[in-house]
């Protein structure tokens, strides 16, 4: 029961961040939230449709896609929250690359760092959405 609650909480957080960003954020926050939602859905599709031996490469490409998306949004709009989001995404990509290159199985450390990093990324987007709301 406990292990099935964590992914559900992650999806709930993702939906809340996307909804808040679309409701109160500006164009860059909406773009960032759209990227997060698209990559989250794509990650789920990878877990379902891609053969197990190709999943690490597909997830790494998915992380790179999010990083490039944030880079494009940052170049277009340049805001502080985007800098934080890009740094956390770089850390996420590095985590996945490290486990991929060393062929290390995903363990408890991976899960904790991955979840903390994803939460920090979501907090950056929430902060970006709240700034225009307060103006």
C-alpha positions, 0 to 999 in steps of 0.5 A: 500500500505504501509504495503505491501511494508515492507515485500517486502523490507524485502525479497529484503534485504534478497536476497541482503544479500544472493547474496552478501555473496555468491558472495564475502563471504567465507565459513562461510558467505555463510553458514550464508546466506544459513541459513538465506534464508532457515529460511526465506523460512521456515517462509513463509511456516509456515505462509501458511501451518501451522494452525493458532493455531500452528504457534507460536510454529512453528515460535519459533522452526524455530528461534531455528533452526537458532540459532543452525545453527549459533552455528554450523557455529560459532564452525566450523569457529569462526568469529566476525560477527558470535558472533554478529549474534548469539546475535541478533538471541538470542534476536529474539528468546527471543522476540518470546518466550516472546510473546508466553509465555505471550500469548500477541498479536503481536503489533507495539512494536513487529513489530519494535523490530522484524524488527530492530533485523532482519536488525541488523542480516543482517548487521552482515552477510554483514559485514562478507561478506565484510571483506574477500572481502577487504583482 
